[in-house]
Structures are given as structure tokens and as C-alpha cells.
Amino acid sequence: MTIMYAANFFLCGIMMSLMIAGIIISAITPDMEKWKRKFFIALFTILTLLVSTYLINSFTLLSPNAAIAGRIAVFFEYFFIPVNIFMVTIFLLHCCGENWRKSNFFYSVLIVYVVFLILLAITQFTGIFYYISDENIFYRNELHTILIGQLVVMASINLIAVIKRRKILSKKYYIAFMVNTFSMTFAILFHTIIFNTLVVAIGITLSALGMFVIILIDHIEKFLRQQHEILGQQANILVLQMRPHFIYNTMTSIYYLCSQNPKQAQKVMLDFTNYLRKNFMAITHKGTILFSEELEHTKAYLAIEQAQFEENLFIEYDTPYVNFKIPPLTLQPIVENCVKHGLDLDSDPLNILILTRETESGNEIIVEDNGAGFELDDGRENFALKNIQKRLEMFCEGNLSIYPRECGGTIVKIFIPF
């Protein structure tokens, strides 16, 4: 008996260490989705509590006078097991992008979960499923299988739901959920045949760890791929940096302004310096920047163009929302496209409107112009826009859309989710 208790304590110590390690890894893993980080921290915390209650129960069994403590420990053992099953239900719905309010799967598991809690509460007062004697000895009745059967049903529903969603889940996530749900179902079924709560605790622990390790590997692989893509994007971004003709035209304009309008020449030189500084910063920047900084960059560029084209280019800003982040060189190249394709000295002046607005789910940047528009078949422009789109997706899960303006011209819309 002493050897058995020693083995139990040893196994509990290992499981506790693994759960604490899971909490720490979940907390420090870089770039993990916020929701998933919270989920795994909560899951491993619940599992730590489950193992703790089993450890406490093992200690109380050594003392015949600790019947009350034993009842409490056993109650929480039973209480924490379905919590883990239900958390996997919620996680599966999240990974599949399903709304739990409209999910029959969710309500099926919830109903069985509630039934289990009701039966667990009843047995605390009646001992209909199990009871602990005054000598602190655990007894399970013939109806105990009904109580455990609710856990089997919950785990089985999860297992069936995973199989049904195999085409929605990625390969690694499908394997992760199968490892979790199958291990959990097997452990609970085994418990109904050979009564041993430690088997359930070990099964649930290993199933959670299996799911976590597979998802963590998938996350690390994606993170490494993203870092590789970022290095590529840092090189590709050079293509968006500066057009030689723009530099030549600007320097020529400054040259003539020095004799005709020295103050204007100073202003253009200052704007051009600011524009160059922002461009060079974009080359070395590895993440996102505040939209206010990108807007400052864009304004510097447009001020240079306005100095050259004067009455042919008019800019309007309506940007009350600037405290959100975007990749560098997102707005400025788009506005430069507007000028390049929309400005016609022999036609009406080009009007560009830059506005920002806040929606329920994120921030929008809208650029409108009344020019002739531009063809997406242009290889360089197509590459530039694809580059911007890819960086938006990579850095902030944003998107870019382009469509014609009703009265002529083009509308470019960028959406950045909260």
C-alpha cells in the first residue's frame, strides 16, 4: 500500500510539473493568438487544480479521521473533469470559426454537462452514485456508471464533432483534436471498467499535452515561415521605396525654386528630407507603426507634389482616427499611385480625399480620387499592391480592396481589425 501511495505521489508530481510548464510556455510563446494563449493558460490551470485535488485526496485517504476533507476532494475531482471536456468543445468551435450561440454541438455538450452537475450535486446529499463512509472509505454504488456515463457522452460528442470537422480543420489541428478527444474518451471508458481516478487524471493530462504540443509545433512552424516571409518583404519593400523620376523632378523643382521662391524651396526641401527619412526608416522597420506616422510620411510626399503641380492637385484630409497600427509604406504608395495615374495637366485638377473611420470591428482607411484610375494589369503596380496586401495580412490581418468611384476615379479601402 505504501508503494502504491508513493507511486501516486510521484505521478502527481510529474503531472503538476508538466501543467506548470504548460502554463509558462503558453504565457511566453511569441505571437500566439491572444485567445489561444488565454485558453491554454486556463486549461492547464484547471488541470493543475484537478491533479491537486487528487493529491489532496491521496493524503486524506491515509487518515481515517479526514472523511470531510475526503468528500470535498472527491467532489472537486469529479467537478474538474467535465470542465476540461467542455473547454475543448469551446476551443473546437473557436478553431472552426463557428458561433457557439448557433451551434447544436455546443448545446448538446452543455445539456449533458448540466445533467452531470445536477447528478453530482444530488449524490452529495443522497449517496446515490457514490459515498464516503465515516471511516473515509470511498464506495461507489451500482448507479455510479450513470454518473460517469455523462462524461463518456460529453467526450464522445466532442470526438464525433472533431471527425465531422476534419475538412475544416488544418491537418495538424485535426490530429491535435483527435489525440485529445480520443485519449479523453478512452480514459473515461477505462475508468468505468476499472475504477481509478488517477487513470482519468493521467488520460486528461496527456490528452491536453498532446493537443498543446501539436498546436505549439504548428504555431512555431508558422512563426518561422512568417519571419522568413518578413525578411523577403523587407527586401521587396525596396521596390516601393522611391521612383527615380520623382527624385529627379523634386530636385529640379527645388533648384528653380531657390531663385524664384527661396522660402518655398526651403519648405519643399524640408518635406523632401522628411519623406526620405520615412522611407529609410521603413527599410529597417520590422513590424507595424502608428498610422499617424504613415500619414505624416504621406503628407510629406503630397506636399512635394503640390509644390510642383500647384493648382492641378488638391488634397483633403478627414482623419480623426490615427491611433492604430499598420505596416510602414502602406498608405504612401497608394497615394502615389493616385497621383501617377490620376494627374493630367490637360484635364481637370486631381482631388484626393484621405479619410479614416472607426467601425464596430476595426479601423478603415479610405483613399478616393477623381482621376482616370489605373489598370491593375500594370506589372509593377500589381506587384506593389500585392506587396501591400500581403504585408497587411501578415502584420495585422488587414485587407485591401480597390474599386471604381461612381463619378469617375478610384476608391482604395484598407481595413484593420481591432
N, C-alpha and C positions, 0 to 999 in steps of 0.2 A: 504493500500500500504506500509506503514511504517513497519507493522508487517511482510509482505512478504519479504521486503528487509532485515529485521533483521534476519528472518529465513534463508535466503540465506547466509548471512554473517556467521551465526552460523554453518551451514552445511559446508561451505567452510573452516572455521577454523578447524573443526573436520577432514575433508579430508586432509588438509595441515599437520596437526599433524600426521595423520596416514602415510602419504607419507614420511615425515621426519623420522618417526620411522622405516619405511621400509628400508630407505637408511642406517640408523645407524645399524640396525640388520644385513643387508646384508654385511656391512663392517666388523663387529666384529664376525660374526658366525665362529667358528673354523673349519678348514679343509674343508670348502666349495670349490668346484671346482672353479678355478680361472675364467674360462669363465662364469660360472653361477653367480658368485659374481659380475662381471662387468655388466652382463646382468640386474640383478635386481637393481643394483645401477642406471644404465641408465634408466630402465623402471620407477622407482619411481621418478627419476629426471624429466623425461618427463611429468609424471602425475602431479608433483608439478607445473610445468610450465602451464599445462592445467588448473588446478584449479586456479592458479594465474591470468591467462587471464580472466577466468570467474569472478573472484573477481574484477579485474580492470574494466571489462565491467559493472558489477553491480554498481560500483561507478560512471562511466561515464553516466549511464542512469539517474542518479539523476540530471545531469546538461544538459540542452538543448543546451548549447554552446560547448559541448565536442563531437561533431559529428565526428571529425577526429580521436580522441582517441578511440571513439566507433567503428569506422570502422577497426582500427588496431587491437583492442581487439577481435572483432568478427572474423576477418581473422585468427588470431592465434588460436582461439577456434577450428575453422574448420580444421586448419592445423595440430594441435597436435593429433586429434582423430585418423586419419588413421595411424599415426606414431606408435601408440600403437598396432594397429591391425597388422601392418607389422612386428613389433618386435616379436610378438607372433608366426608369421609364421617362422621367423628365428630360434626362440627358439625351436619350434617343430621339425624342421629339425635337429637341433643340438642334441636333445634328442634321436632322432631316428637314428642318425649316418648317415644321408643322405647328399650327396654332393649337395649343392644348385645349382651348375652350371649345373647339370644334372637333375634337378627336374622340371617337368611340373607344379607341385603345386606352386613352388616358382614363376615361371614366370607368372602364371595365376594371382596370387595376385599382382605381380609387375605391370602388364599391367593395371589392374583396378586402382591401386594406382596412376599410372602416369596419367590415364584418369581423375581421381578425381582432381589431382593437376592442370591439364590443365583447367578443368571446373571452378575450384576455382579462377584461375588467370583471366579467361575470365570475370567472374562476377564482378571482381574488377573494370573493365572498362566499362561494359555494364549494370550491374544490372539485368542480365537476370534471375538469380536464386533468388537473394535477393538484397536488397539495404538498406542503412540507409539515412534517409532524413536529411535535414539541421537542423531539429529540434531534431535530434538524436533519431529518432524513427525507429525501425527495421521493415522492411516489407519483407515478402517472397512471391515470385511470384508462379504461378501455376507450373512452371517447377522446383521448388525447390526440388520436390520429386526425380527428375532425379539426382541431386547432391547427396542427401542423399542415393539414391539407390546404388551408387557406394560403400558407406560404408557398406550397407547391404550385397552386393555381396562379398566384402572382408571378412567380418565376417563370412558369410555363407560358403565360401570356406574353411576357417580355421576350422569351425565346422565339415564339411564333411571330411576334411583331418584327423582330430583327430579320428573320428569314424572309418575310414579306417585303421588307425594305432593302433587300440585298442589291437591287438595281439603283437605288437612290444613294446609298452609302458608297464611299470610296472603298477600295479593296482592303486597305489597312483598317479602316474604321469598322467594316463588316466583320473582319477577323477579330478585332478587339471586342466588339459586342457579343460575338459568338462565344469567345473564350469566357467572357463574364457571365452571360446568361446560362450557358450550358453547365459551367462549373458550379454556379449557384444552385441550379435546379438539381443537379446530381447530389450535391452536398445535403440539401434538404431532404431529398428522397432517401438517401442513405441514413439520415437521422431518424426517419420514420421506422426503419427496419432495425437499426442498431442504435439505441438511444445514447447519443453522446454529443452534447452541445459544443464540445471543443472541435469536433469534426466540422460542424456548421461554421464555427468561427474561422477555422483554417480555410475552409472552402470559400467563404465570402471574401476573406482577406486575399487569398491567392487570385480569385477572380477579379477583384478590384485592381490588384497589382498588375495582372496580365493585361487588362484593358488599358491601364495607365501607361505601362511600358510601351505597348504598341503605338498608342496615340502620341506618346512623347517622341518615339523614334520618327514617326511621320512628321511631327512638328519640327524636329531638328533637321530632317531632310529638306523640308520646305524652307526653313530658315536659311540653310546653307545655299539652296538654289536661289533664294531671294538675294542673298549677299552677292552671289556670283552675278546675278542679273543687274544688281545695283552698280557693280563695277563696270559692266557693259554699258549701262545707261549713263554713267559718268563720262565714258568715252564718247558715246553717241550725242550727248548733250552739247558737245563742242560744235556739232553741225548746226545747232540752233543759235550759237553764240552771236556772231556778228556777220553781216553781209558786207563784203569789201566795198561795194558801191556806196553803201550807206556811210562808211567811214570816210571815203574819199569825198563824197558830197558834203559831209559835215565839215571836214577840214577846209574845203574850198569856201564854204559859206562863211566860216569864221575868218578866213583870210580876207575876204572882201568886206566883211562887217567891221574889221579892225579900223579901216579908213573911213567907212561910211557911217557906222554907228558903234563906237567903241563900247558903250555900256551894254548894248545888245550882244556884242561879241563876247563880253565878259560873262553875260548870263548864259549864252549858248555853250561857252567853254566849261562853265560850272556844271551845266546839265549833262554835257558830254562826259565830263570826268566822273560824275555820279553814275551815269549809265555804264561806263567802262568798269567802275569799281563793283557794281552789282553783278556784271557779267563774270568778272574774275572770281567773285565770291561764290557764284553758282557752280563753278567748276569744282571747287573744293568741298562744297557743302554736301553732306551725305544723307541728310534727312529732309524734313519739311521746314518751312519758315512761316512766319506770320504773314497773312495776306496783306497786311499794312505795308510790309517791306516790299512785297512783289508789286503792290500798287505804286509805291514810291519809284521803283525801277521803271515801271510803265510810264509814269508821269514824266520822268526824265527823258525817256525816249520820245514821247509825243511832243514835249516842249521843243526838242531839237527839230522835229519835223515841221512843227508850226512856225518856227523861225524861218524855215526855208520856203514854205508854201503859203504862209501868211493867210490871205483871205480865202484860200482854197481848202482849208482844213479847220474844222471846228469840233471841239471835244466837250462833252458834258459828263459830269461825274455825279452819280447818286449812290454813294457807298457808305451808308450808315453802319453797316456791319463789316468790321475788318479784323476782329479778334478770333480768327480761326486759322488753321494751318493748311498750306498747300505746298507741293513741290516747287522749288525755285524754277524760274523760266517757264511758267505756265501761262500767265496772262500776257506777258510782254510779246512773245512770238505770235500769239493770236491777234493782238492789236496790230502788230507789224504786218501781218497778212492782210488785215483790213486796209491799211494804208497802201500797201503794194498793189492790191488788186482793185481797190475801190477808188483811188485818187486818179482823176482825169482832169488835167488842166484845161481841156477844151469843153468840159461839161460842167454840171452844177457842182458846187462845193461839196466835199465829203463831210458828213456829220457822223460822228461816232459817239455812242452812248455806252458808258460803263456803269453798271449798277450791281448792287448786292442786295440780297434779301434773305430773310430767315424763314424757313418753313418748319413744320412740325417735326420733320425728321433730319434736317440738316441745313446747310447754307448753300445758296445759289449765287453764281457769278454769271452775269449776262452781258454780252457784248453785241451791240446792234450797230449796223452801218447802213447807209442808203446808197452804197456803191453798186457796182455791177456784179459783185460776188466773185468767187474764184472757183476754179474747177479742181475737184479732188483727184482728177486724173494726173495732175502735175506731180511727177515722181518725188521731187524734193519736198513739196508742200504736204503730200500724202505721208511721207516719212516723218516729217516734223510733227504732224498731228497725231500720227500713231505713237510717236515717241511720248508726246504729252499724255495721250490716253493711257499708255502703259504705265507711266510714272504715277498718274493719278490713281490707278487701280492698285499699284504696288505699295505706295506710301500711305494712302488714306482711303482706299476702297471707293474712290470717287469715279465719276464718269463724265464724258464729254459728248455733246450732241450738237450737230450743225444742221440748220435747215433754212430755207429761203424766207425772207421777210415779205409780208403781204404787199407792201408798197414798193418793193424792189430793195435789193441789198441782201444782207446775210445776218442771221442771228446765231451766235455761238453761246451755248449754255453749259456751264460746269456745275456739277452737283457734288458737294462734300458732305457725307453723312456725319451726324454727331458721333 
